[in-house]
Amino acid sequence: MSGKPFTERKVGNVGFVIRKMSEKDVISVARISFESGFHSWKESDYFAELNRETSFSYVAENPENKDEVIGFIMMRPIKPDAEILNVAVKKKHRRLGVAKKLLEIALRKLKSECFETIWLEVRESNSRAIMLYRNMGFRLTEKRKNYYSNPREDAFLMCFKL
């Protein structure tokens, strides 16, 4: 059973609806994840995280084709902090505001639940994501050497104070 949509957004001719992630979304989420370079995450990892009692996960879907997931975000809260584990959007839907809206929904949810600090890691080479995070108020706190594999790369640790 899919979650009830709670936001709709239209950018030009492209629209999307954001709702809670369900188990039926996991295959699509795993594909988007792999396309986005998250090679260490498998379908079983997404099922496990989705079924974690404390996790929050949302998808953006095409409102004209409810089976098409175009982006997602997964968060693991451990009060007073929370970590954004993954946020990714299908290549053909990037730069349309999907990731920004997913982040806005996530931050609003975490703020309503009285979280204080949100953390995430991002590849050093992912300049578009870094710019998005900075524009939303995340700040760079440290660099983690060789954090990512396939390919090996440093990560920036970023945080957002609610």
PyMOL commands that set and color helices and strands:
alter all, ss='L'
color gray80, all
select helices_A, chain A and resi 23-35+43-50+91-93+98-112+127-135
alter helices_A, ss='H'
color red, helices_A
select strands_A, chain A and resi 7-11+14-20+56-62+65-78+81-89+117-123+139-148+153-161
alter strands_A, ss='S'
color yellow, strands_A
deselect
rebuild
show_as cartoon
